[in-house]
């Protein structure tokens, strides 16, 4: 970035080392805060709205054979495609045995050069889908993922250690790939409920459902990845001051869902991270049967319910921890 010199440069040169250090820390903190708000905005926008696939023909991509999930990938991306396709296969197989349903999904693992050919969204790196059938993921690390890496010296020692341990890659560099790769399963969750014909009752339930599906699979089949799934949401929730948010209740979300995505996406990102953490609590309390019961009741209950009736249904037919997302959200 081009440096701009002004009178502040002269002022800074006259400061003591302690003053300079303090100012540098403050500037670094403010820079990260602005950057983090921008990237959280993008993250929220991705989760709020799906993109449009520009082409239904994938002839310019390579076809990965031998998977349940029909998979295409960019040149040089075969290894990542194999990893992602295998995980999608495993998720679909796991839930087929649990709920007797499997969605039809095509997976695209794309390089930066191919990204704009198959999605309208301009930012490379976020898993998303179109029509609940075409799941698009990035094949390589990118600036979007890197922008979520916080300055560790600005965090508590415990959280800094968690982030370093969880998101370190070869050479001890940090990458958020571990978290964003798992968000592909969140998107698969939407494919399950949309293709499965579930009636979600609430907009927040549609997102919570996808996060429960994500967390339940990881806890059951890849538990070593639990930190990668949970440390990032913990960081967002713990670093957010609720008094700075425009909306905080579930009823406010329902009434302002479109507005949140368009004008307050940071606020929406906070909701998403809270649903991530709530999904973990639901699994810890109710296990995989909580998801199975939730699937069954959302598929069966087609008539709209008010808040009291909905909470009562979740408590009696699914698990108290699911009902508590609504009942105890503001505590």
C-alpha positions in Angstrom: 0.0 0.0 0.0 1.3 3.4 -1.0 2.4 5.4 2.1 1.0 8.9 2.6 3.2 11.3 4.6 1.8 14.2 6.4 2.3 16.2 9.6 1.7 13.1 11.7 5.0 11.7 10.4 6.9 14.6 11.9 4.9 14.4 15.1 5.7 10.7 15.4 9.4 11.3 15.1 9.3 13.5 18.2 7.7 10.9 20.4 9.4 8.8 23.0 9.9 5.1 22.2 7.2 4.2 24.7 4.7 6.6 23.1 5.6 5.4 19.6 5.1 1.8 20.6 1.8 2.5 22.2 0.6 4.4 19.1 1.8 1.6 16.8 -0.2 -0.9 18.9 -3.3 1.3 18.7 -2.9 1.8 15.0 -2.4 -2.0 14.5 -5.4 -2.7 16.6 -7.6 -0.3 14.7 -6.3 -1.5 11.3 -7.2 -5.1 12.2 -10.6 -4.0 13.6 -11.5 -2.4 10.3 -10.1 -5.3 8.3 -11.9 -7.8 10.4 -15.2 -5.9 10.1 -14.7 -5.9 6.3 -13.9 -9.6 6.1 -16.7 -10.5 8.5 -19.0 -8.4 6.3 -18.0 -10.6 3.3 -18.4 -13.8 5.3 -21.9 -12.8 6.4 -22.9 -11.8 2.9 -21.8 -15.2 1.6 -23.8 -17.0 4.2 -26.8 -14.7 3.7 -27.1 -15.1 -0.1 -26.1 -17.7 -2.6 -24.3 -16.9 -5.8 -25.3 -17.7 -9.4 -23.4 -20.3 -11.4 -22.6 -18.8 -14.7 -22.3 -22.0 -16.7 -23.9 -25.4 -16.3 -21.2 -27.1 -18.5 -18.0 -27.9 -16.8 -16.0 -29.0 -19.9 -13.2 -26.6 -19.1 -12.6 -28.4 -15.7 -11.2 -31.9 -14.9 -13.7 -34.6 -13.9 -12.8 -36.5 -10.7 -13.9 -40.1 -11.1 -15.0 -42.6 -8.4 -17.0 -40.5 -6.0 -20.6 -40.3 -4.9 -20.4 -36.5 -5.3 -20.0 -35.6 -8.9 -16.8 -33.5 -8.8 -14.9 -31.2 -11.2 -11.7 -29.3 -10.5 -9.3 -26.8 -11.9 -5.9 -27.8 -13.2 -3.4 -28.4 -10.4 -6.2 -28.9 -7.9 -6.7 -32.7 -7.9 -5.4 -33.3 -4.4 -7.7 -30.7 -2.9 -10.6 -32.0 -5.0 -10.0 -35.5 -3.7 -10.1 -34.3 -0.1 -13.2 -32.3 -0.6 -15.0 -34.9 -2.6 -14.2 -37.6 -0.1 -15.6 -35.4 2.7 -18.8 -34.6 0.9 -19.2 -38.3 0.2 -18.7 -39.1 3.8 -21.2 -36.5 5.0 -23.8 -37.7 2.5 -23.3 -41.4 3.5 -23.4 -40.6 7.2 -26.7 -38.8 6.9 -28.2 -41.2 4.5 -27.8 -43.9 7.2 -29.2 -41.6 9.8 -32.2 -40.0 8.0 -32.6 -42.1 4.9 -32.1 -39.2 2.5 -29.3 -38.0 0.3 -29.2 -34.8 -1.8 -27.8 -34.5 -5.3 -24.8 -32.3 -5.3 -22.1 -31.3 -7.9 -18.8 -30.1 -6.4 -16.6 -27.6 -8.1 -13.0 -27.1 -6.7 -11.8 -24.0 -8.4 -8.6 -22.0 -8.8 -8.7 -18.2 -8.8 -8.5 -18.2 -12.6 -11.6 -20.4 -12.9 -13.6 -18.8 -10.0 -15.2 -16.1 -12.1 -16.2 -18.5 -14.8 -18.6 -20.4 -12.5 -19.8 -17.9 -9.9 -20.8 -14.2 -10.0 -19.5 -13.5 -6.5 -16.3 -11.4 -6.9 -14.4 -12.6 -3.8 -12.4 -15.8 -4.1 -12.5 -18.3 -1.2 -15.9 -18.8 0.4 -17.8 -22.1 0.0 -21.3 -21.5 -1.5 -23.8 -23.2 -3.6 -26.4 -22.5 -6.3 -29.9 -24.0 -6.4 -28.8 -26.3 -3.5 -27.1 -28.5 -6.1 -23.8 -27.0 -7.2 -21.3 -26.5 -4.3 -18.3 -24.3 -5.1 -15.1 -24.3 -3.0 -11.6 -22.7 -3.4 -8.7 -25.0 -4.3 -6.0 -22.9 -2.5 -5.3 -20.5 0.3 -6.2 -16.9 -0.5 -6.3 -13.4 0.8 -9.8 -13.7 2.0 -9.0 -16.5 4.4 -5.8 -14.8 5.5 -7.7 -11.6 6.3 -9.3 -13.4 9.2 -6.0 -14.1 10.9 -5.8 -11.7 13.9 -2.7 -10.0 15.3 -2.1 -12.5 18.1 -0.4 -9.9 20.4 -3.8 -8.1 20.5 -5.6 -11.2 21.9 -5.7 -12.8 25.3 -2.8 -15.3 25.8 -5.2 -18.2 25.9 -7.1 -17.3 22.7 -3.8 -16.5 20.9 -2.5 -19.9 21.9 -5.7 -21.6 20.7 -5.5 -19.9 17.3 -1.8 -20.7 16.8 -2.3 -24.3 17.7 -5.5 -24.7 15.7 -4.7 -22.9 12.5 -1.0 -23.4 12.1 0.2 -25.1 8.8 3.6 -26.3 7.6 6.3 -23.8 8.5 4.2 -22.5 11.4 2.3 -20.0 9.2 -1.4 -19.4 10.0 -4.2 -20.2 7.7 -8.0 -20.3 8.1 -8.3 -23.0 5.5 -9.3 -25.4 8.2 -12.4 -23.4 9.1 -13.5 -22.4 5.6 -13.1 -25.9 4.2 -15.5 -27.1 6.8 -18.1 -24.5 5.8 -18.7 -26.6 2.7 -20.6 -29.0 5.0 -22.7 -26.1 6.2 -23.7 -25.5 2.6 -24.4 -29.2 2.2 -26.8 -28.7 5.1 -28.9 -26.3 3.0 -28.9 -28.8 0.2 -30.3 -31.4 2.6 -33.1 -29.3 3.9 -34.1 -27.7 0.6 -34.0 -30.9 -1.4 -35.5 -32.8 1.5 -38.6 -30.5 1.7 -38.2 -29.4 5.3 -40.3 -26.5 6.6 -38.0 -24.5 8.8 -40.6 -22.3 10.6 -37.9 -19.6 11.1 -35.1 -18.1 9.1 -32.8 -18.6 12.1 -33.7 -22.3 12.2 -32.6 -22.7 8.6 -29.1 -21.5 9.5 -29.0 -23.3 12.9 -30.0 -26.6 11.1 -27.1 -26.3 8.7 -24.7 -25.7 11.6 -26.1 -28.6 13.6 -25.6 -30.9 10.5 -22.0 -29.6 10.2 -21.1 -30.0 13.9 -22.7 -33.4 14.3 -20.8 -34.9 11.4 -17.5 -33.5 12.5 -18.1 -34.6 16.1 -19.1 -38.1 15.0 -16.6 -38.7 12.1 -13.8 -36.3 12.3 -13.6 -35.1 16.0 -10.0 -34.0 15.6 -11.3 -31.1 13.6 -13.6 -29.7 16.4 -11.1 -27.0 17.3 -10.9 -25.8 13.6 -14.7 -25.6 13.6 -15.1 -23.8 16.9 -12.2 -21.5 17.7 -13.0 -19.0 15.0 -16.7 -18.5 16.1 -15.4 -18.3 19.7 -13.1 -15.5 18.6 -15.8 -13.6 16.9 -18.4 -13.9 19.7 -15.9 -13.1 22.4 -14.5 -10.0 20.6 -17.9 -8.5 19.8 -19.6 -6.0 22.0 -23.3 -6.5 21.8 -24.0 -2.9 22.5 -22.3 -2.1 19.1 -24.9 -4.2 17.3 -28.1 -2.9 15.7 -30.0 -6.2 16.3 -29.4 -8.9 18.9 -32.6 -10.9 19.3 -34.0 -13.7 17.2 -37.2 -11.8 16.6 -35.3 -8.8 15.4 -33.4 -11.1 13.0 -36.7 -12.5 11.6 -38.1 -9.0 11.1 -35.0 -7.6 9.6 -33.4 -10.5 7.8 -33.0 -8.8 4.4 -31.9 -5.6 6.0 -29.3 -7.4 8.0 -27.7 -8.9 5.0 -27.8 -5.6 3.0 -26.9 -3.0 5.7 -25.6 -4.8 8.8 -23.7 -7.8 7.6 -21.2 -7.7 10.5 -24.3 -8.0 12.8 -25.4 -11.0 10.7 -22.0 -12.6 11.0 -22.3 -12.4 14.8 -25.6 -14.3 14.6 -24.0 -17.0 12.5 -21.1 -17.5 14.9 -23.5 -17.8 17.8 -25.4 -20.5 15.8 -22.1 -22.3 15.3 -21.5 -22.4 19.1 -25.2 -23.3 19.8 -24.9 -26.3 17.4 -21.9 -27.6 19.4 -24.0 -27.3 22.6 -26.9 -29.2 21.0 -24.6 -32.0 19.9 -22.9 -32.2 23.3 -26.3 -32.5 25.0 -28.3 -34.5 22.5 -25.9 -36.3 20.3 -26.7 -37.3 16.7 -30.2 -38.2 17.7 -31.0 -34.5 18.3 -30.3 -33.9 14.6 -32.3 -36.9 13.5 -35.3 -35.8 15.6 -35.0 -32.3 14.3 -35.0 -33.5 10.7 -38.1 -35.6 11.3 -40.1 -32.9 13.0 -39.3 -30.2 10.5 -40.3 -32.6 7.7 -43.5 -33.5 9.4 -44.7 -30.1 10.8 -45.8 -28.1 7.8 -48.1 -25.6 9.5 -46.6 -22.4 10.9 -46.3 -22.1 14.6 -46.0 -19.2 17.0 -42.9 -18.8 19.2 -44.5 -20.6 22.2 -45.7 -23.5 20.2 -42.5 -23.8 18.3 -40.4 -23.9 21.4 -42.7 -26.4 23.0 -42.5 -28.6 19.9 -38.7 -28.5 19.9 -38.5 -29.2 23.6 -40.9 -32.2 23.5 -40.1 -33.7 20.1 -36.4 -32.9 19.6 -34.3 -31.8 22.6 -34.4 -29.1 25.2 -31.1 -27.8 24.0 -32.6 -27.0 20.6 -35.6 -25.2 22.2 -33.1 -23.3 24.4 -31.6 -21.6 21.4 -34.9 -19.6 21.3 -35.8 -19.6 25.0 -32.4 -18.6 26.3 -30.9 -16.6 23.4 -31.0 -13.3 25.3 -29.5 -14.5 28.5 
